[in-house]
Amino acid sequence: MDTEKDQEFLEYVVKTLVDNPDDVKIGRAVDEMGVLLTLDVNPQDMGKIIGRSGNTAKAIRTLLRVVGMKNNARVNLKINEPSGGTEAPSATKSVDEAMEDLKAA
């Protein structure tokens, strides 16, 4: 049995979804907890991998679990934050800051 089917599957799915397939990098580590796949993509492709409300990432993780079950392995996916990516704006503003934003608009 080819033990890296999970990695090949992830690579195929992700490269099909993104605009920069050459930037896709997948790491694979095995320990007592199972298989951990780590995914790095071009920062511009993060939205395609995460999807709306994280639905694409959830679907990929579900499919990887199915592939893992077929091979009697527990497969987890970690999507790495791109270095130099744009940081999401802080969702925690004080009431005063929010009011100032409204006044400025």
QUIQUI-V413376 format. One record per residue. N is the residue number from 1. BURIAL is b if it has 24 or more other ideal C-beta (glycine too) atoms within 12 Angstrom, else e. D_FIRST is the distance of its C-alpha to the first C-alpha in Angstrom with 2 decimals. Layout:
n=N burial=BURIAL d_first=D_FIRST
n=N burial=BURIAL d_first=D_FIRST
This chain:
n=1 burial=e d_first=0.00
n=2 burial=e d_first=3.80
n=3 burial=e d_first=6.01
n=4 burial=e d_first=8.92
n=5 burial=b d_first=8.86
n=6 burial=b d_first=11.77
n=7 burial=b d_first=13.68
n=8 burial=e d_first=13.44
n=9 burial=b d_first=14.58
n=10 burial=b d_first=17.36
n=11 burial=b d_first=18.49
n=12 burial=e d_first=18.87
n=13 burial=b d_first=20.80
n=14 burial=b d_first=22.98
n=15 burial=b d_first=23.88
n=16 burial=e d_first=24.95
n=17 burial=b d_first=27.22
n=18 burial=b d_first=28.98
n=19 burial=e d_first=31.82
n=20 burial=e d_first=30.67
n=21 burial=e d_first=27.00
n=22 burial=e d_first=27.51
n=23 burial=e d_first=28.31
n=24 burial=b d_first=25.01
n=25 burial=b d_first=23.31
n=26 burial=b d_first=20.26
n=27 burial=e d_first=19.57
n=28 burial=b d_first=16.66
n=29 burial=e d_first=17.40
n=30 burial=e d_first=15.78
n=31 burial=e d_first=18.26
n=32 burial=e d_first=19.23
n=33 burial=e d_first=19.80
n=34 burial=e d_first=16.29
n=35 burial=b d_first=15.31
n=36 burial=b d_first=18.36
n=37 burial=b d_first=18.37
n=38 burial=e d_first=21.80
n=39 burial=b d_first=23.31
n=40 burial=b d_first=26.35
n=41 burial=b d_first=28.16
n=42 burial=b d_first=31.61
n=43 burial=e d_first=34.26
n=44 burial=e d_first=35.51
n=45 burial=b d_first=32.19
n=46 burial=b d_first=31.98
n=47 burial=b d_first=33.80
n=48 burial=b d_first=31.39
n=49 burial=b d_first=28.41
n=50 burial=b d_first=30.37
n=51 burial=e d_first=32.19
n=52 burial=e d_first=35.29
n=53 burial=e d_first=35.45
n=54 burial=e d_first=31.87
n=55 burial=e d_first=30.59
n=56 burial=b d_first=28.18
n=57 burial=b d_first=26.61
n=58 burial=e d_first=26.42
n=59 burial=e d_first=24.76
n=60 burial=b d_first=22.10
n=61 burial=b d_first=21.48
n=62 burial=e d_first=21.34
n=63 burial=b d_first=18.76
n=64 burial=b d_first=16.58
n=65 burial=b d_first=17.04
n=66 burial=e d_first=15.93
n=67 burial=b d_first=12.68
n=68 burial=b d_first=12.32
n=69 burial=e d_first=13.35
n=70 burial=e d_first=10.79
n=71 burial=e d_first=8.12
n=72 burial=e d_first=10.88
n=73 burial=b d_first=12.15
n=74 burial=e d_first=15.64
n=75 burial=b d_first=15.94
n=76 burial=b d_first=19.44
n=77 burial=b d_first=21.10
n=78 burial=e d_first=24.17
n=79 burial=b d_first=26.24
n=80 burial=e d_first=28.46
n=81 burial=e d_first=32.15
n=82 burial=b d_first=33.09
n=83 burial=e d_first=35.51
n=84 burial=e d_first=38.90
n=85 burial=e d_first=38.09
n=86 burial=e d_first=40.91
n=87 burial=e d_first=41.39
n=88 burial=e d_first=42.09
n=89 burial=e d_first=45.73
n=90 burial=e d_first=46.55
n=91 burial=e d_first=46.91
n=92 burial=e d_first=49.25
n=93 burial=e d_first=52.74
n=94 burial=e d_first=55.89
n=95 burial=e d_first=58.23
n=96 burial=e d_first=60.68
n=97 burial=e d_first=58.15
n=98 burial=e d_first=57.18
n=99 burial=e d_first=60.89
n=100 burial=e d_first=61.55
n=101 burial=e d_first=58.77
n=102 burial=e d_first=60.39
n=103 burial=e d_first=63.84
n=104 burial=e d_first=62.65
n=105 burial=e d_first=61.14
